[in-house]
Amino acid sequence: MFTDITCNPDMMKNATDAYFSLLQGFISSLDGTTQENKMRFIQNFKWTDTLQGNVPSAQQDAIFELISMSYNVAIWYTKFASRMAGKENVTEAEAKDVHRSLKMAAGIFKHLKETHIPRLITPAEKGRDLEARVIDAYIIQCQAEAQEVTIARAIELKHNATLVAALSYETANFYQKANQTLHTLEPECSNKWKKYFQLKMHFYMAYAYCYHGQTLLASDKCGEAIRSLEEAEKCYQRAEELCKEYRQTKGPGATARPSEQLFFLKLGALVKNTLQKCQRENGFIYFHKVPAEPPQLELKASYGLAEPLAFELPPLSDQWSAEVYSTFDLTKGAKNDKAKAKPEEEVKPMKEPDLKPQKDTGCVVS
């Protein structure tokens, strides 16, 4: 189902609930004692990682399989959100699906980090998906992209500029935090991802200064408004430069082209037009001095902040019982278990459909 473009969240939940309810029979204690499940360590599982190419991580642990499959389910939710956001004429219900899917993904990553990854006998290697820096970056990115949906909605419904500025500022801070999270990872595998976070951070700082400038103008603080819009222009220009750097940076992952999208171009025009309006008003009405320093953004959003949705595994399948568990005899395992372990070979990646957005909707989900 991961590569099936007709799959929706209900279908994915049904499939994952069925799988995880059975898999837990290899993890949970089923014999009425507190002892470890005798089948937890009988099977070797291999999974590739986001930043490490096609050479897999492997652990002989059913909890590793539980975590890795859940990780892929979370990534599926982000891809589903991207697919929905790329549709032509996105409805309000579909926008809510995008928003919910990103919060669901964040919730899954958070649950794995807090509940299951600490249970692994073998800790995650540096730069692998289960390592704290990588999973934290995923959590923050999902929250930030969910807030992008909120910002697009707030602008579309013409909510007040103060709310849009505050949400944009909070979202820019999310991207800054995600960038800092990856700061100590090896540059060759993380630079591309960091460039993406940096361009998004500057893009949303431009939004914040632009809408904060509108708030200042409405409060007859025209000089400060001009300075805020000038800062928005600087941030936007830096975002444009980072878009070019991002396209030229080699690393894992597909390359988006945000600077060519309508939502990006719209902001550039909005900043330019709002700045010109402020300058005209100042020349005719206010005659305020423009401060040398940009205004301090101390903006807190009261509404619209995206929190991860709580994730819970399904209950153990009723096919499992103490009687069924007792029938598993580990002394009758395969005879060639002690054969020489083969060196890790590359795993071929799953072929995904090439989904190009039908139309730019102004919704900013990567």
Order of alpha helices (4+ residues) and beta strands (2+ residues): alpha-beta-beta-alpha-alpha-alpha-alpha-alpha-alpha-alpha-alpha
